[in-house]
């Protein structure tokens, strides 16, 4: 009888623990990857960029979450801008909605649509900022997979398209700049 009660108690605890893990509404994700400009910036070609991001999510419906976070993307410029060797950085905040739906077993697909409050910085070869556009609104959309690793961690490979239009100062002239790029990366998310 004791063994039956012990086994039943352990089974109940395991069932409730997995039910709680399945009901976790919060997650945090650290991501990184490559970025590929889809247009020239102020007449200059951008090389392949790199990026990092940190995003928090709150799932308020079974398949829908709101997200917010911070992203940084760095691009080397293949030629001079306004007579200087510079790099381009896009830094700021992201926010929006993410829809996630099961695909196979516990693997799911996801899409997200949202906005950005970012700024474009031009940095010289010494690492000093020579122009800062100030923050402004842009937009992003993306999609990918959520591949579980255990009960609390998930790998999130995906693609995003991002677009930001700001004015930057090039040699004393305010120049409209459209920074549009695709990111290919992977994140590691933890639910709690």
Order of alpha helices (4+ residues) and beta strands (2+ residues): alpha-beta-beta-beta-beta-beta-beta-beta-beta-beta-beta
